[in-house]
Every structure is written in structure tokens, then in C-alpha cells.
Amino acid sequence: MAGTNLLTVTLFSVASYFLAQWLLPRCRFSLRPLLSPLNWFLVLYFVLLVLVPCVVVVEGPSDAILPELPTSFSMNVAMILQLAGFWTFCGSVHYFRKKRRAPVRASRPPQPNRWLPPAGLIVLFAVLGAIGIGLRFGSLQNLIYYFTNPQSYLLGAINDASSKTAWQAAPDFLMYFAPFSVILLWCRDVALAPRKRTFPTQFRRLLYVFLIGFTASINNYNRASFVIPLAALFAVMLKRRLSIGLPGLLALVAVAGFLTFEVTSFRATYGNSGELLAKSPFTFNSFIQDYGQAPQYLGYFLENTHYGAQPSMGSILYHSVLALVPIAGKSHRLQTGTYLYGTVIERTDHPALFIAELFLDFSVFGVVAGFFLVGRFVARLQDRFNAAVEPFELFLIQFAGICLSYTVMVGIEEVAQFAVFLCWPIYGFLIYRKLTKSRNAGRTRQRAAAVPRKPAAPAAGLEAPGTA
């Protein structure tokens, strides 16, 4: 019965997804490049607005993690809210890409290797990452235990960074330098020899990718920690038209897919603390609906919060952003959107949706304003991605785009988590680049000042002083 009631809104949702891209061509999926910040958003919206609603209509809504199913009215309201956010996002992207159409930067002469990672910085990142891994696991035996017995590891681990001391939180900030050291190495290799396709070169670069996946996956079974860098690397490969061969491509997709499905299945069943959470066995249908944010989840949340009858005027977003700050964020943790959502659905690890946080804070006006700003950022990222050519610049833009795209599927707390825990290597590189750029500019000014200026030639028809 629920599937029948949802059929009309589902058909409208599917039609809206394609109609928006037809009416707003600058927010349209592009095959060149195939993977880009905007395309990533559109793929997530396809899952949210097309794939998942169709699965719900055909298979029926899953209640694997919900105490009970909400009414069909609540699910319809949830889908309409998602459509409002989608149309606002597409309109914003189209408008700001249109305003930025004049390519001022394109007329400048290319400056190669502006983003070339130096060897010394790569070594520094590797050392910091090794220190973080050593502090987290202590021994090789514990690292092996992490992979062989994940439930027991999580039950014995301290996962809440906001409750840790500075020493306990240090691995959370240092561990991600390890995969970034390999990412810098891969980007340096590609920048210095972009067209080299010998077997040793392709094997070496593929080995880098596997090392990135391995070092990024040892972060408390966090999917984003290895999905984001691998997807960003793949975007660089497609934009730069790098060939790793069909076997290498299949191996990359197989490893990324296996890690994603296995970690997702484990987290859906046991959460981030190792405790059994799912009421029923985890199936592929549950996987699609749970991680595709099926409308019953948002509908249940809205239904049990009275559809935001009393807007909290930014309180939820404020506490959600600050909750991830170690130690200082502890006082905010019991007032975040994720905590409120977990209280409602009786599950502590499932994040609230950004659109729900916006709606509860500012009603539908918050939804429009929030996704208007997201669309503006994506428009800027997409334009820069199209203009960029250097591997690490492309990587950073796609990395930022994927982090921002989590606003489609989860809450602002998850995006803040990326900024707090995953982006320190990026901050370090950008600071290094800024200091190097300032130092080089100072040297250029000193050399220019040291060169004596030639006297200006007299104008035609005039005699120089003293020649009369």
C-alpha cells in the first residue's frame, strides 16, 4: 500500500531529475570529464531521487533500522523537500556558472609545476603518518587484529574524538598524513612523466593506488577516508587521460567496491562501536535504502519532530559544526542534528540529513538558502576543475567537491568531520605553497631591484640634455 501511495511522487521525482538538467544546461551531467565535482553531485542525486524511490516502490520501504515505518504522507513530504533542495541546487549552479563564463584565467600563460609536491614534504607527511599509525595501534599485531576481528577491535577502541585527551586524539589528526604522502608521490610521478606508459611506470602507479587504499582504510572503518581519495585519484586519471590498462582499472574498481561494501555492511550491522544494531539481517535491499537515504528515514524524523513546528533558528547547525572539535566540542554533542536523529530512531551511529537540519532550523527557507550556497560553491569548483591541468590541483578540487557532496546524503556534522580530521595534510600543503610563493615573489622583487634601470631613450625629434 505504501508503494502505491508513493508512486505519484516517485514519478514526479524521476521526471524532475531529468527535467532540471534539460532546462538548466550548465547543471547538466557531462561525459568530458566523466568524473568531476558537479557530476559527483548529480550521481548522488540520481541515487536519492531516482534509484532509491523506485526501489522503495517496487520492494517496499525497509525498516531494518527504524522502530516503525512512518506514514505515506511523511515520506511524500520528505521527497518533496529533497526535490526543493535539488531544484535550488541546480538553479544556483546554472546561474553562477553562467556569471563566471568569461574565462579570465584562460588567457594567462600556463605556469607548469605550480602544484608539484616537493620530495621533502612527501617524506615529512610519511613520517607524520607513521607516527599516527604507531600511536593508534602500537604494534603490528594490533594492526592485523584490526582487519581480522573488526567487531572486537571496535568494542575495545575509543572512537569518540571529542572525549579524548590531546594525546589520545593525536592519531586522528596524524594518521591521514600517511595516505596523503603516497598521494603526493603519485601526483609528482604523474606531473613529471604524464605520458609515460611503460609497464614499470604503470605498475608503480597502480601500487601507489593500492597503498593509498590500504593506509586510508585503517581509520575506524570509515568509508569516506578511502572512498574520497580513491575517487579523486580516478578523476585525475580521467581528466589527464592517464592509462593504467584494463587490468589495473578492474583491480582498482574491485578493491574500492569490495572495501566499500564490506565496511558499509559491517557498519550498518554493528555501527561505529561494535554493538549489534540492525534488527534484521543486512540485505542488498537494506543496503540501497539505508545508504541511499530512502524517504522513510527522513519522513520518520520529520514526523517525530512535528515537521519543525518551532524552528530552532540555527541552533542545530551551530552545535553540529562545533561538536567535532576535540575536547571543546563535548558540550555541543547532545544538541546536534545527529544526536537528535539518533534519539528519534533509537540508533546512535546514523547521521541526520543536512536537509533535515536546515528544515528544523529555518523551515523551507533554510532548505532553499542552504542548497543555494552549496550550488554556488559547486559552480566555482566545477569551473576551476575544468581549467586546472596539474594532477594535485585536480585532486584537491575533486576531493573538496566530494566532501561537500555529503550534504546530499548526510548532515553538516559529517562534512565538519572531514574538515577537522581528514584535511590537515591539505592545510599543510596549502600553507607550504603559500610560504613558497611568498618567498619566491620576494626573491623576484629583490632581483628586480638589484638590476640597474636603463635611462629612457629621448623621444623622436628631441635632443638629449647637454647635446645642444
N, C-alpha and C positions, 0 to 999 in steps of 0.2 A: 504493500500500500504506500509506503514511504517513497519507493522508487517512482510510482505513478505520479504522486504529488510533486516530485522534484523534476519530472520530465520537462515541463514547460520552461522552467528557469534554466535547466541544463541546456536545452536547445538554444535559448537566448544567450547563454554564456558562451557556447561554442561559436555561434554566429558573431558575437561581439568580438571575439578574439581575432577573427579574420577580417571583419569589417573595419576595425580600428586600424589595422595595418594597410588596408586598401585606401581609407580616407586620409591617413596620415603617413605619407610615403617615407618621410625621414625617420619614422619609427618602425621601419619595416625590416624583417629578417633578411640578412644579406648573406650570399654564398661566398663573397670575397671581401674580407676574410671570413671563413666559416665560423671561427670562434673569436668572439670579441666581447667587450663589456655589454653592449646592447643585446647581442644575440643570446648571451647567457641569461639575461633578464627575460627575454622572450621565451626561451625554453622553459624556464621555471613557471612562467605564466601559462604556458601550454599545459604543463602538468597540473597546475592549480585550477585552470578554468575549462580545460577540455578533457584531459585524460581522466583525472580523478572523479569529476562529476559523472562521466559516462560509466566508470566502474561502479560507482555507488548506485546508479540507476539499474545497471544490469545485475550486479551481485547483491545489492542491498547494503545499507550502511553497516560498517563494522563497529562493534562496541567492545573491542578487545581491551581497551584501557579506560573506558568510560563506565561510571556506575550504572548509567542507563542512557538510552537514546533520547535526544531532545525531540521536540515536535517538528513536524514538517515545516511549519511556519518559521521556526527559529533557523532551520537550515536554509530556507529560502532567503531570509534576511541576511544570513551570513554570505551567501553567494552574491546578493545584490551589493553588499558592502565591498566585497572583493572586486566586483565589476566597476564600482565607483572609483576605487583606488587605481585599477588598471587603466581606465579611460583618462584619468587625471595624469597618470604617469606618461602615457603615450602622447597626450597633448603637450605636456611640458617638454618632453624630448623633441618632438617635432618643432615646437616654437623656438627653443634655444639653439637647436642645430641650424635652423633657418637663419637666425640672427647671427650666427657665427660662420656663415657660409663663405665670407670673404677670407681667403687663406693668406693672412698677412705673413705667417711664419714660412709659408711655402716658398716665398720669393727670396728668402735668405739662403746664402750658400751653405751647403752641408758641412757640418763640423764632425768628422768621424771620431769615434772613440771617446766622446764626451762622457759616456756611461761605462767605460771599460773598467771593470773591477781590478784593483791592483793586487799583486800577489801577497803583499804584506797584510792587507785587510782580510784576504781569504784565510791566511794562517791564523790571524787573530780570532776570527769567527770560529774556526775549527777548535782552537784551544778553549774558548769560552763554552762552546757546545759540549766538548768533552768533560769540562768541569761540571756543567749542569747535569749531564748523564751520570757522572760519577757520584754527585751528591744525591741524585734521585734513587739510584739502585744500589750503590755501594759495592757491588761485586757482580761478576759475570753470571754467577749462579742466580742471583735475583733477576737479572735481565732475562735469562732463559725462563725463569718461573713466570715472568710477566706474559710470555707468549704461550706457555704450556698450561697454565692454570689461571686464566684471567679472573674468574669469579673470586677465587681465594685471594688473589692479589688486590682486587678492588675492596674486598671486605677488610683487608688489613692496611689499606692505604689511607692517608689523609688527603681528601680531594678538595676540600673547601679552602681555597687560597685566601679568602678574606678572613679566615680564622687563624691563619698561620703566623708564626713569628717571621721576622725578616729573613732569618737563616733558613727556615723551612720553606719559605716562598721563593728563595733564590733559584732552585732548579726550574721553576715555572717560567722564569724570565730568561734563563741561560740555555735551556735545552734546545730551543728553536734556532739558536745560532748554528747548531750542527748541520741541519739540512740546508740552511742558507749558505754555509761555506761551500757546500757542493753545488748549490745553485749558482753562486758567483763563479765557481770554477767552470761550470757548464757554459755560462754566458760568455765568459772570457774566451773559452775554446771556440765557440761559435763566432764571436766577433773577430777573432784573429784569423780564422780559416773557415769562412762561411760556405764556400763551395767545395770543400774537400770531402770526397765521398769514398775514400778508401775503406777497406774492411777494418783496419785498426782504428781509424777515426770513428767510424760508426759504432764499433763495439765499445770503444771508450766512452762515447757519449751515452750509449744505452746503459752502460754500467753506472754512469753518474745518475741517471734517472732512477735506477733501482736503489742506489744509495740514498737518494733523496726520499723515496718512498719508505725505506726502512727507518731512517733516522727521524722522519716526520711522524711515523706511526706509533712511536713509543711515548705518547703523550696522553696517558689515561684513556686510551681507546676513543680519542676524539677524532671523529671522521673529518672534520674541516681541516685539521692540521696536516693531513696528507692529500686530501682531495683538492684543496685550493692551490698548492704549489704545483701539483702534477697537471692540473687543468691549465694553469698559467703557462707552464712549460709547453704544453701541447699547442696553446695559442701562438706562442713564439715560433714553434715549428711550422705551423700553417702560414703565418704571416711572412716568415722568412723563406718559406718553401724549402725547408730542410728535409732531406730524405734520410730516414732511418731504416728503410726497407720494410717490406711487408711482414717478415718475421718479427722485426723489432716493434712495429706498430701493434701487431697482435699480442705480443708479450706485454707491452705497456698497458693496453686496454684490459687484458686478462688480469694482470696484477692489480690495477686500480679497481676494476669491478669486483674482484674477489675480496679485497680488503674492505671495500665499501659495504658489500652485502653482509659479510661475516661480522664486521664490527657493528653495523646497524642492527642486525638480528640479535646480537648479544646485548646491546644497549637497550633495545626495545623490551627484552625479556628481563634483564637484571638491573637496568638503569646504570647510574654512574657510581653506585655504592655497593654493587654486587648482590643486592637483595632482590628476590623474585618479585616482579611487579605485574606481569601480564596475567590476566585471568584465564586465558585460553592459549593453546599452542599457537606460536607465531607462524602465520602462513604468508604466502606471497600476496594474497588479497589484503591482509592486515598491513603488510609492508607498504603497499602502494597507498592505502588510505591514511595510514598513520603518518608517514613521512611526506606524503603529498598534501597534508593538511586538508583532509576531506571536510565538507561543510558541517558535518555533525559535531566536530570538535569546537569550532568557533561558535556554532549555534548553541551548543550546550553551555559554553562560557557566557554568551550574551544572555541566554535565558536565565541563568542563575545569578547574574549581576543586574537583572532588571533593565537590560538594554541601556545601561548608562543613564538612568533617570536623573542622577545627580552627578554631573561631570566633575571630575577631580581637578580640573584646571592645571594640568601639567605635573601633578604630584607623582603619578605612576612613572612617567618617563624620567623624571628627575631622580627618583630613587633607583630606577633600573640602571641608569647610566653610572651612578656612583657606587652601586652595590659591589662591583667587581674590583674596586680599589682595595688592595690588601690592607688588613687591619682597620684602616679608617672607614672602609665600606661596610663593616659589620653592622653598624647601627641602621643601615638602609635595607638590609636583606629581607626583613619581614614586611616590607612595604612595596616590593617590586611587582611588576606585572606577572612575572613567572611564579613568584610565591603565591599571589592571589589565584592564578590559574591552577597551580598545583593543589591549593586548598579546595578549590571547587571540584576538580576531577579526582581528588584523592590520590594524586601521584606527584611525587616531588621532583622528578627529573625532566618533565615535559615542558618546553618553553612556551610562553604565551606568544601570540602573534602580534607583530608590530601594528597591524591594522586594528586589533582589539585594544591595544594600549592607547592608540590615537583616538579611537571612538570613545573609550571610557573617560579619557581626559578632556576632550573637546568636542564630542559628538561627531557628526558627519563632517563638520568644518575642519576638524583635526585630520580626518582621513584625506580630505582634499589638499590641505596645506602640506601635510607630511609627504604625500606622494608627488606633489608638485615639486618640492625641494629635491626629492630623490631623482625625479626625472631630469631636473636641471643638472645635477652632478653627473648623471649618466651621459647626458648630451656632451658635457665637457670631456669626460673620459673617452667617449667614443671618437670625438674629433681628434683628440691627442693620440689615441691609438692608431687612427688612420694615418696621421702624419709621422709617427715615430718609425724608426728603422732599426735602431740599435737593440740588441737582444734584452739587456737588463731593463732598459726603459720600457719596452713592450711587456716584459714580465711584471714590472711593478704596476703598470696601468691595469693589466688584466687581473692581477692579484687584488688591487683595490676594488675593481669592479665586482669581482666575485664576493668579496667581503660585504660590500654594500648590497648585493643581491639577496643576502639573507633577510633583508627587510620584507621580502615577499613571503617567506616561509616561516620565519620565527620572529622573535621580538628584538627590541633595541638592546637588550642585555647581551644577546649573543654577539651583536656587532661590536658592542663595547668590549666584550671579551677578546675579540680579535685585536682591537686597538691596544688593549692592556697587556696581553700575553704573547701574541704572535708577531707583532710588528716592530719589536725592538731592533732586530737586525736591519730593518728598513730605515728606522730612525738613525741608526748608527751610520749606515751608508750615506744617507742624505746629509747628515752633519759633516761627514768626511768630505763629501763632494762640495759642500758649501765652503768649507775651510780651504780646500784646494783651489777652488775657483777664485776665492778672495785673494789667496796668496799669489796665484798666477797673475791676477789682474794688477796687484801691487807691483810685482816684478816688471810687468809690461809698462806700467807708468814710470817706474824708475829708469828703465832703459830708454824710454821716450824722452825723459827729462835730461838724461845724460848726453843724448845726441845733439850737437850744436845745430841751431837752426840756420839755414842759408838765408842771406838777405834777399828780400823780394826784388825781382827784376824791375827796372823802371818801365813805366808804360810807354807804349809806342808814341814817338813824336816828342817825348820829353827827355831832357838831358839829366844825367845823374848829378847830384850836388858836387860842386868843385870841379866840373869839367868844362865850365864856360871859359 
